[in-house]
Amino acid sequence: MNKPTGVVREKSFEQLAEYLYKTLKGTRYLILLDDMWDTKVWDKVKRSFPNDKNGIRIMVTTRLENVGEDSNIRVSKLVKLWVAERLLKPVRSKSLEDVAWEYLLELVDRNLILVREKSSIGKIKSCGIHDLLRDFCVREAQREKFFHVNNMGLCEQQIASLLEKFNFLQDFLDKSSQKA
């Protein structure tokens, strides 16, 4: 990459953005933007990063909830999915839901899960993860053959697997509602 000279200070934002785009075009790069403070700044800056689909990564840290197109999910649904996917190990004297809540709180404490909404008594209602972490999880799940994503949609085997998981989840929900 060419090193910018002192002339950079005299350039306009548009000229700098164009210089950055041309410099990065066709290369693999990792960009870390720490503490993004405004969505307008992100909207303006992101055009400077070419996406040649060659392994680029852009990591944005922020304290703002509306920067960085995150994935959100209701915690009640997440807990049921974890149970249905059999991702939890039973612990004596604890329900799988209690184990799921312990896992969730541990992930929140490690800043891997972002709390989006809390109930009036402080219980987490919805949570999310950054797109970068979601992309990593999807790649790992594909690598482990947990699931496969393609442009054509789901194949028959995946549909059968989803139906099996849906049936397990439905059975779980039926049993839960009978207990209540």
N, C-alpha and C positions, 0 to 999 in steps of 0.2 A: 504494500500500500504506500502510495506517495505521502510524504510528510508535508502537512500544510506549512506555509511560510507566514511571516508577519503580516502579509497582505490580507490574511483571513479576517483580521479585525475590521478591515475597511469594507468588507463585502456585506451585501444585504442578506436577510434571512433566505430569500428565494435563491440567491446565488450560492449560498452555503449549502442549502438543501440539494441543489442540483449537483454541486461538487461532491457531496457525500454520496448521492445516488450513483453517480458515474464511477466513483471510487469503489463502491461496494458491488456494483453490477458484475455478475458472473463469478463472484467469490462466495465461499462459505464464511459465515461470520457469526459471532455471538455479541449481542449488544445488551448491556445492562443499564437501564434507566432507573436510577434510585430515587425514590420519593417523588413520583409524578404528582404534582399538586393540582392539576386542572385538566379536565377532559378536552378543553379546547386546544391546549398545548399538545396533548397526545394526538388529537385529530390532525393537527398541523404537521407534527414531526413524523408521524408514521408513514407518510408518503415518501419520505427520504430513504426508506429501506426497501430495496428491490426484493421481490420474492421470485427467485428463479427456481424454486423447488429443489434446491440442492443442499438442504440440511441447515438452513439458517435458523437461528434462534434469537428471539427478542424477549428479554425478561424485564418486566416492569414491576417495581415495588411501589406501593401507594398506601395511603391511609384512607383514601376515598373509596366508597362502595361502587361508584359508577364508572370506574376506570378499569379496563382490562378484561369486558365481555365475559364474566364468570358464569359457572354452571350452578344452579340452585336446585334444592330438593327439600321437600317436607320431611322432617325427621321421622315422623310416624311411618311414612312410606319407606324411607331408607332402612329403618329397623326391620320392617317386614321383608324387604328384599334381602337383607343380610341373613335373616332366618331362612328364607326360601332357597337361597343359594347355598345354604349349609356352610357359611363362612365362619360360623361361631362354634367354639368348642364348649360343650356343656360343663358347667361348674356346679358342684354339689350345693344344694339349697338355694340356687339362683335360677330364675327363669332365663331363657335365651334372650328375652327382651331386656332384662337387667344387665346381662353380659354385654349386649349391644350398646346400651347406654354407657356402660363403663368404657368400652372401646371408643365410642364417640367422644366422650369427655377427654380421654387421653389424646385423641387426635386434635381436639380443640386446644388443649394445653400445649401441644407441640406446634401450633399454628399451621397445621396441615388442613384443617377444616375451619372455615370461616362462619361464625354465627351471623345469620342474617336477620332472624326475628326471634324474639322471646315472648313467652306468655306473660300474663300479668303477675304470675308468681315466680317468674324468672327461669322457667323451663324453656329449653331451646325448642322452637317450633319449626324453623327452617334453617338450613345451612348451605354452604357452597364451597367450591374449590376454584382456584384460579385455572384459567384455560390451559396454562402451561403444565400444571400438575395433572389436569384431566388428560391432556395429550400423552403425558408420560404413562399414566395408568392404562390408557387404551393400548399404547404400544406394548407395555408389559403383559397385559391380558392377551393380546394377540400372540406374543412370543410364547406364552405359556399355553397357547391354544385354548384359552378360556372362552374366547369368541373371536370371530373374524369379521372385519368390515370390508365391504367392497362396494363398488359403484352400482352393481346390479341389484343389490338388496340381499336378503337372507336366502341361503340355500336351504334345501329340504331338511338336511340334518340339523341345521340351526333352528329351523321352525319346530321340528320335533322336540329338540332340547328345550326350547322356550315353552312349548306346550306342557312338557313334563314339569318344568319349574312353576308354571302357572297353576297346574293342578295341585302341586305340593303347597303353594301359597294359598290356594283356595281352601284346601283341607285345613291348613293352619288357621286361616281366618274363621272358618266354620267352627273349629274347636274353641277358638278364643271367644267367639260370640256366645257359645253355649255355656262357657264358664261365667260369663258376665250376668 
